[in-house]
């Protein structure tokens, strides 16, 4: 049997990666006939020397995911095993993984490393969708099984409980704690962080794993003064490097704070840090030297912990906070539980253990008994049984999704030509930036949204700087006295208008919402959120219905729990206003929000669809879908070509009964068609598909994007394949030769959105293209 395991994997420092490495070895040991391939999730493309690691999935590149299905098919794979954790897959709450599992023809086994008692709407939807595609789902404990069943994520008969495994090297070698193995390597020899052989003669408390604030290590450190007063020989060893995602967001702030706390409490002789990711051999040495293992974790939701599994397998008595996994694993007496964030209670529990050697020995004996059942040979055999069962049952029934359409590979050339250290120049003559046109808030807001998407697929440093400059421009345009914004700036950096109401407020709100949803470092997220809140009062009363719709779309990009209450209230107020406008104008033959179809039209129904999903209002969703489908018919989206509303607009009073016009066509007097409208239509249908799960909306999203590639009344590409730019419009007989910011950003925004939705896969670059 051939199994493909989708997971993080060493050398990436990650607990799930270590789990998968051990799992592979255990499966091979359980059956000599099994082949195990690894499909590794990486943050960046790195050289991988392990021959069993297949082409990698870049975490934040959506198009990498569906390609895996072809790889496992070509390998003759029998079963695919996915190690699931929200944070290791790209997209909102790891949603990119869906575009992989939807394409699989093999049975899928899904192992859940996180099960939340109160998931967000997005988390629950993503996990429920993944479980629908799984033949079997495995969890680590009975508590996790009960939670999955109560949330109706998967039918009870498809759930299997398989414990977390631990390497056999961790198991005690004798009844007494006599293994003292030195940790090799330069880091261990660092005199400021002692090697494990230097723990002789000390009573050792330890915690290991990737360090982050959720580990609440300061709670354990604050407990130590009382412990040291009673037992002066105590040493607390904190082993492990800072979590890479924490380093990316905030550097070593948390670790440095812990070290400062140690100095402030006078504990430098009693707390030591070993700041690197430890091998199994090093962990065996550490745990063999440990008298009491501590997990002062802060989150009740933790449903599994590899570190706690390893400690119990090594026979360590434990003092822990009562997160779900600790309650399960320590229930029979292998440790004691103390309240969350309660240093005095943790200190008393440690002292009580150390003051009562017989009680400590009893806990150690029970830990060894429990730990013996967690060794990988036994656990690997259980997983092997699940994989064979899944192969016999076959793939879960599912509706085949729309296959991704091929499109051009993202080219940033023209975007970068238009961008400078101020923002993005509005217009171009041909592809040459027209500096005299200056800058505008509308375009810079679009640039911010595109920079967030481009950062995931290119040089992150370039787009991080573009994002920061874009936010600086938006902050500079805002007038705190009026709550309004300027829009136009000359190339000399002088504003050309006074603060005023308009669509540029809504586009700014969308950009700021996109920033908040992208989970950037706090130093980026906080200014964006602050500006959004400062604009809230004015946004509530904007004159433009489109500004209201753009604001709503922006506020639906993050989860509701990421927004303060005033912004949730703003979302509710503006979406209610849109729904009222629709009900006022909706009538037979004109299912729209106002008496005229103008520009950026699809943003209006898109806002209702997205807001209805976020607010749990099915009436809003239904109204938005009705309006979007009617508008799609007005554009002939189901026909041979797409005809957008021209820049002379279309009125409810216009005569559409001309028998010589094809269905969905409109008089040529409407004027030039704008890329802005094609982008809005494509993105609106992508949102409709996301909210409803109806693949027919995905088909229409792709057809809308194809307007850029030639599915238009002239049959010519509006996207410039040679430059990566986009023509400014489609006239009656020819293209507009100029490629300005609005059109180029509109195309890129739509392409990125459809790639994120798994509806667009990039063609390989031609030999003449460059990046």
Buried (B, 14 or more C-beta within 10 A) or exposed (E): BBBBBBBBBBBBBBBBBBBBBBBBBBBBBBBEEBBBBBBBBBBEEEEBEEEBBBEBBBBBBBBBBBBBBEBBEEEEBBBBBBBBBBBBBBBBBBBBBBBBBBBBEBBBBBBBBBBBEEBBBBBBBBBBBBBBBBBBBBBBBEBBBBBBBEBEBBEEEBBBEBBBBBBBBBBBEEEEBEBEBEBEEEBBEBEEBBBBEBBEEBBBBBBBBBBBBBBBBBBBBBBBBBBBEEBEEBBBBBBBBBBBBBBEBBEBEBBEEBBEBBEEBEBEEBBBBBBBBBBBBBBBBBBBBBBBBBBBBBBBBBBBBBBBBBBBBBBBBBBBBBBBBBBBBBEEBBBBBBEBBBBEBBBBBBBEBBEEEEBBEBBBBBBBBBBBEBBBEBBBBBBBEBBBBBBEEEBBEEEEBBBBBEBBBBBBBBBBBBBBEBBBBBBBEEBEBBBEBBBBBBBBBBBBBBBBBBBBBBEBEBBBBBBBBBBBBBBBBBEEEEBBBBBBBEBEEEBEBEBEBBBBBBBBBBBBBBBBBBBBEEEBBEBBBEBBBBBBEBBBEBEBBBBBBBBBBBBBBBBBEBBEEEBBEBBBBBBBBBBEBBEEBBEEEBBBBBEBBBBBBBBBBBBBBBBBBBBEBEEBBEBBBBBBBBBBBBBBBBBEBBBBBBBEBBEBEBEBEEEEBEEBBBEEEBBBBBBBBBBBBBBBBBBBBBBBBBBEBBBBBBBBBBBBBEBBBBEEBBBBBEBBBBBBBBBEEEBBEBBBBBBBBBBBBBBBBBBBBBBBBBEEEEEEBEE
